[in-house]
C-alpha cells in the first residue's frame, strides 16, 4: 500500500507541473519574446502638400497683385535709353498667366524722372499671343513726369484674360535725358531670351516710328537689336 501511495502522489505532482507549464505558454501575451517592444520608434506622418512647412518664393498675391514679370525685389537694375534709341519703338515684355484674371492695371516701376522732358504719345498696352491688342492705357506721359515709384497705370477698358501668354507693350515718344528718365528692370538684356526665338521672345521690340499702339502686331518680327544695346527687361505687375 505504501508503494502505491508514493506512485500516485508522484504522478499527481507531475501532472500539476505539466498543467502549470501549459497554462503559462498559452496565457495572454505569450512569452516575453513575443511581446511587442515599447522601444520601437514609429515613422513620422508625411507632410501634406501645401501645408506651409516648406519655403516658397514670393507670389504676386503677397503684394496684392494678380501677376508680375518677376519679383519686384529683384528689379533693381535701372534701365536708361536715349529717345533716339527707343522712341517710336514698341517694346514687348512677355508675361504668362496661369489662371484667368480681370486685368485692369499695368504696374510700372518708374526709377527716375526728367523734369525737363517733353513727352507725348506714350502708352502701355497688352497684346495676346496672336499679336492682337487687348487693351491699352491713355497717354501716360504725365505719369512719367512725376513720382519715381512703382505705380498702377489703368487700362482704358479692363478685360478678362484667360490663362496663356501675353505681352506688355511700352511705347515712348518725345525727348528726355538719357540718364534721367529711367525704369526699374532686371539686369537681363541679351540673356533674357535664352532658348527662345520669335514669336516667343521674352523681351523684344517691334516696329519703329509709332505714335500709338497698333491694333495688331506680327510677333514673328520680334527683334533684339535694341535689347542688345542695354535696354534691359522692364518690370511690370498686373492688378
C-alpha angles and dihedrals in degrees: 000000000000091000092053092048092053092049094050093047091050091050093050091050092052092049092051091050092051091049092052091051091049092049092051093051094051099039118120112281094029121222121341090256090061097050115103114252117242089209094071109112119226120225116252116255113260116258112249115238113260093020090130095239093120129061118263124185123247117289129204090246089062087069099037093260130125099216142343142191089243144327106306088218086073094047096094101125114101114222117212125177135163123252088241090055101051107008110123094009122117107231115202130201116185121228126182120210118207096191138024116275141169104245112211107149141028113214114214126191106226107195102177141359136215108221090196096050121123105213131175139153094027117153146170121211145164125237125188127224091275091057095252118143107240099180142340141192129246115258105307096194093114092052090052090058098058142046112017095220140104105284137177115240111197124231113234088238123015115226139197108255115201119207111286146078123322136170125221107216126207123192120185127186134172135045128305141153111270097229097037108058101058137162132210111253145152119266089249120109115139094014095054091081096051109150094006135108133184131316088031102048113144092215127021148124131239133191130359135230095037121156095179136020109271120234091242138020131202099229091191085073093063109142134198098191093103092037090058092059092067104277090143123206110279123229117242134177131195130221 
